[in-house]
């Protein structure tokens, strides 16, 4: 039964869940378990810590905390009316966010624009025993900014996105509908990523257990120990599960897997289907829009968006914003109730044009109205007037070369001429000159010429390739 939304915002939802079932498990990870009463008590202690730092309603703070503590801090921030911002080191403009504190679990001997404040066990123990009763300072309406998240940052600096509690509740309800969130569900993502936070909120609203894990090994433990039935995760984290015997065995307990963050490759799908024969889906969305479409996956890879969700509208348009319906490649744009209007730093360009969100994805519409993704405008590589999708080149290379991992990106040679780059991971070093000749024969102008071996392809937590990092690394190596 859902907990009624009412006064005292997110903290009030936790209080009412605690009143209904104080001893039920609220938060379970591979390392710790909290009942609803323990989660509520810990949130109050964390709120005392925040207030002791001089933070007042409306202030913003960074948080660089382990996942379990981040969950508790969500409720503490809501009690105090503060805006919690996850600390993302790759965000290049922290001064724009106006955060007054950076809160960590341990003392950090590094430079930040704001000196880190360690939330030590000794200090928390003092606050737990001081007997002080806190007055509530949070937002009753649910309309004020409650939480910030970041975009993936695959082609540049991540952008901060801020949402109110009411927006988060609607998005969590949407996610519950399409991802099968319930008492036997695990979202194998950080609570500092939107989908992890949405899952946590949905579980608390329904008085359920929020199972928290980020790494594949921890996820396998929870799936096996608690008979988890549905899983929401990224292809990258799923690959972690598939890489160990324990992880592969845990997948047999599941009836449903939904993936987010990036498309499955053919190799990933083949490996997964050897271990899992249940319902498989891929979710499409973004930090700005939330989830907007779900594709059902059988045994072949498709770039179709699948079924557009009832709360969203998706179109493919040309450069003049005219809708395309005849198979021409254009810009994918999205409209839904809870798309953000502006980025949180007030400096980045608005994500909206005439009420539509343009996320940078390119696609086409077939004659039967199905929408397919063909790439990203920011990642397309222009070589000699020929525009290439890195994903298409990657697919062609994977068909012929058994690299452990690879990524294609745009870069420039020593003369400043645009070229196609290829970074690969391989247990044995191939003959790069021979590889280049073969690629040239098979791919022509699409063949990479800037080829180098790396220990690991840089990816974000959702598994998306950080192509800009590869471009910068290659250009630095030849400078």
N, C-alpha and C positions, 0 to 999 in steps of 0.2 A: 504494500500500500504506500502510495506517495505521501511524503511529509508536506503538509500545506505550507505554501509560501506566506509569510506574514511579517511582523515587525522584526527589527534587529537584523535584517538582511541575511547574508550568508551565515553569520554567526548564529542567528536565530534558527536557521534550518538545522544546524548542528545541535543546538540546544533541544529542539523538539524531537530530533531523532534519538537523542540521549534519554529524553523523558519516556519515549515509547519502549526502548530496549537498551538500557544502559550497559548491560554486560555482554551484548552481542559484539562480535568482532567488527571493528570499523576499518582498520588498516592492517594489512598483512603483507609483509615482505619476506625475503629469504633470511633477514636478520632480526626482525622484531615484529611484535603484534601489539596493537592497541585496541582496547574495547572502546565503545562510544564514550563511556565515562572518562576513560584515560585520555582519549583524544581531546575531549572538552577541557579537562583539567590542564593538559599540556598547552593547549591554545591560550588559556588564561595566563599561564606562566610566561609564555612567549610575548603576550600582549604587555605584560609588566616590563619585560625587557625592552620592548620598543618604546614604551612611554618613558622609561628611565633614560633613554637616549635623547630625550627632548623632542621627539617627533610628535607633531600635532596633526589633527584631521586635515586631509588633503595633501600632506607631504608624500614624497616619493622616496623609495629606498631600493637599492640593489640588494639581491640575495644570491649568494654563492654557497648553497647548502646541499647536503646529500638529499636524495629524493624524499625520504621519509620526513625529514625535518622541513623540507619545502612544503609538504602537504600541511603540516601543523601551522607553519608560518602563514599560509593562506588564510586560515581562520583567525589567527591573531591580528593580521593586517585588517581584516574585515571588522573585527571588534573595535579597532582604533580608528577606522576610517582612512587608512593609509593605502597608497597604491604600491603594490609589490612589483618590482621589475627584475626578471631573471638576469643575472650577470652573464653577458656574452662577450668574451674577450675580443672577438673579431669585429664588434661594433666600434666604429672608428670615431664616433662623435659623442662620447658619454656626457660631455658638458651640456649638450642640448636637452638632455632628459631632466635636468634639475634635481637629480637624486641627492639627498642630503647625507645618506649613509651607505656604506657597503658592508653588509653583515655576512660573516663567515662563521664556520664552525671552529676553525683553528687560526692562530695568528699567521698572517701571510707576509713574508718578507719581500714584498714586491712594490713597485710604484704604481699607484693609481691616482687619478685626479682627486679622489676622496680616500682618506686613510681608512683601511679596513678595520672593522670592529669585530673582535672575536666573541662569539656567544659560547662561553666556556661552561663546562658541567658545574664548576664551582659556583659560578654566578647564577645559573639556573636553580641550583639547590638552595641558594640563599633566598631567591624570589619565591620558591615553593613553600618556604617555611615562615615568611614574614607576616602572614595573616591579613595582608591588605586586600580589601574588596574594591575592585575596579568598577567605575561607572562606564556605561556603554557610550562610545563616541562615534560609532559607525553610521552608515547610511541606512535609513529605514526604507527609502523609496525603491532602491535597486537601480536607479537611473544614473547615479554618479559613477565615474570611472573607478573600476575596482581592481583591474589586473592588466598587466602589459605582457605581450608576447613578441617574438621576433619572427620575421620572414626567414626563409631558408638561406638567403645570401649566396646562392650558387654562382651568380654572375657579378657580385659586388658586395658592398657592405650590407648586412642585414638591416631591415627597417623595422622600427618598433610599431606595434599595433596594440591599441588599448580598447578594452571592452568593458561595458557596464555589467553588473550582475544579471540584470534582466536579459541582456544579449547572450550572456554565457548560459543562462538557464534554457533559453530557446535553442541555442546550439546544442546543448547537452541532450535536450529532448529529441532533436533531430538525429543526433548520433545514436541515441538509444534505439530509435526506429530502424536505422539502416545497418547498424553494426551488431545488433543482438546483445546489447549491454544488459546484464542481469546478474543474479547472484553467482553464476558460474562463468563469469567473463573475466578475461585478462587483457588489458591494454598494455602491451609491452613497449611502452614509450615513457619518456620522462614526464612528470607532472608539470614541468616548466614548458612543455610543448602543449599547444592548445588541446589536442585530442586527449592527452593524458589528463589535463585539467578538467575537460568536459566529462570524461569517464568518472573521475573522482566525484564531481558534483552530482552526476546522475546516480551513482551508488548511494551517496549520502541522502539525497532527496527520497530515495526509496528504502532507506534503512538497511542497505546491503553492505557487504564487505568490499572494500576497494583493495584489490590485489595489486601491489606495486612491485614492478621489476623493470629494469632497463636492459641489462645484459642477457644474452641468450641462456647462459648457464643458470642464472637465477630464475628465468622464465620457465625453464624445463623443470626445475624443482617445484615451483608453484603449480604448474599444470599437472604434474604427477601426484603431488601430495594432496591437492584439493579438488581433484577430478574436474578441472576446468574444461568447459565444452566449447567456448568460442574465444577466438583470439583476434585482436587488432594490433598490427605491428607494421614495420617497414620491411621491404625486401632485404635490406642489409642485415637487420636483426634476425630475420627468418633464416638467412644464410648461416648465421652463428648457430642457430638451433640444428640446422642440417649438417653442421660440421662435426658434431659429436654424437656418439652412440646414445648417450642419455637424451640429447635433444631430439634425435630422430625417433626414439622410442616414445617420447612425450607427445609427439604429433599424432600418434595413433589414438590418443584419448579424445582428440578434438573432433567435432562434427562440422565446424565452420571456421574459416580463416578469412579475414578481410585485410587487405594490404593498402598502405597509403604512402605517399611521398614520392614514389617513382614507379614506372611501369616494370613489369617482370620481363626479364630476358628469356629467350627460348631455353637456354641452358638452366636457368633457375627454375623454370616451370617443369622441365623434365626431371630435375633432381627432386623437386617437391612432390610430384605425382608418384614417385617411387615409394614415398612414405605416407602420403595423405591422399585419400580418395574422396574426401567429403566436399562440402560446399565451399567454393573458392571465389572471392570477389576482389576487385580493385576499386578503391575509392578515389574520386577526383575532387580536388578542392584546393584551398589555399588559406593562409592565415587571415587574409583580408576578407574572404568570402565564406569560410567554413566549407563543409562538405556540400557538393552540389550534384554529384552524379555517381552511380555505382555500376560497374561492369561485372557481369557474371563470367567466370573463366572456366573453360572446359580443359582440353588438353592441347590447345593451340593458343599462341600469343596473338592478341589483337590490340590495336591502338584505338579502338572504339571507346567512347566515353560511357557507353551503355545507357542505362535508364537515368534520365534527368530527374532529380528529386522534385517533389511536388511544390516545395517552397522556393524553387529557383527557376530562372529562365536563362537559356544559353543560345547565343547566336554566333554565326561566323559572318564577318563583315569585311569590306574592302577598306582601303585607306581613307575613303570618304564617308565611312560608317554606314554604307549601304549593304543591306543583307545579301549574302550569297547563298544560293541553293543549288548550284549546278556543278558541284565538284571542284570549283576553283578554290585554291588555297587563300585563306584570309586570316584575320585576327579573331580569336575566340574571345567573346565578351560575355559577362555574367551579370545578372541582376537578381538580388534577393533582399529580404527584409533587413538582414543583419550585416550587410557589407559595411565596412568601416568607411567613414567619410574622409578622414584625414589620418596621416601618420602621427604618432605620439610625440615626435620631436618637433613638430610644427615647421620643419625645414624641408623635408622631402616633398616632392611633388605629390599632389593628391592622386590617389589610385583611381579616381572616378572621372569619367567624361560623360556629361549629360546623363548622370545617374547609372551608368554602366561601368563595371570593373573590367579593365583591360590588364590581364595578368602576364601578358607577353607570350602566351601560347598561340601557336598557329594551327589551323585545322581546316577541314573541309566538310561539307554536308553532302551525303549521297542522295540519290534520287528518291530513296525511301525515308529520308529525313534523319538518318543516323549520322552522328558527328564523330569524326576521327581526328586525333591529334597527329600532326605531322612534324612538330618540333617547337622550338622557342625562337622568337624573333631576335632576342639578345644573344643567342648562341649560334645563329646561322653564320657560316663561314663564307666569305666572299673571296674567291680565288680566280683572278682573271675574268671577272664578270660573271662567274658561275657561282650561284649560291647553294651551299650544301648544308644539310642537316647532320650534325655530328652523330646522332643516334643511328641514322641510316648507314653511315660509313662504318660505325661500330658493328652493326649487324652483319654487314658484308664481310668484315674482317673475322668475326667470330665463326663464320661458316667454314673458314679455311685454316685458321690458326688457333691451336688450343692454348691460348694464354690463360693464366690463372685469373687475370683481370686486365681490363684495358679501358682507355678513355681517349676520345678524339676531341681536339680543341683547335681554335684558331690562334695563330701567332704570326710573328714576322721573322724573317731570316736576318743575317748580319747586314744586308743591304736595305733592310726595312721593307722588303717585299712580302705581302701577305702569303702565308703558306698554311697547309693543313698539318697539325701536329698529332702525334700518337705517343701516348705514354702507356707502357705495358708492365705487367708483373708476370714473371716467369721463373720457374725453378732453375732452368738452365738458360744461359744467355745465347740467343740465336745470332746468326750472322746477319747483322743489321743491313749491310749492303745488299745481300741476297734477298732479304725480306722486302727491302724497298723496291728492287727490280720486279719481284713477283706482284707486289701491290700495284705497281705502275701498270703492269700488263693487264691486271684484272680490273682495276678501278679507273685507269686513265687519269683525267684531271682531278678526280676525287681522292687520289692516292696521297697519303701523308708523306711528306718529305722530311719533316722534323721529327725524328723517331728517337726515343730514349727510354731506357729501362728505369723503373722506380721500385722502391720497396713496397709501396702501398699507394693506391689511388685515393686521393683526398675526397672524402664524402662527408656530408653532414649527417646528423643522427637519423634522418629519414632515408638515407642511402643515395641522395642526389649527388652527382659528381660536382665538385667545386672546380669548374673549368678555368675560372680566372686564376686560381692558384697555380694550375699547370702552366698557363700562359706566362705568368710572372716567373715561375721557376725556370722555364726554358729560356726566356729572354735574358734572365740574369746569368744563366750558364754560358751564353755566347757573347755577353757584353765584355 
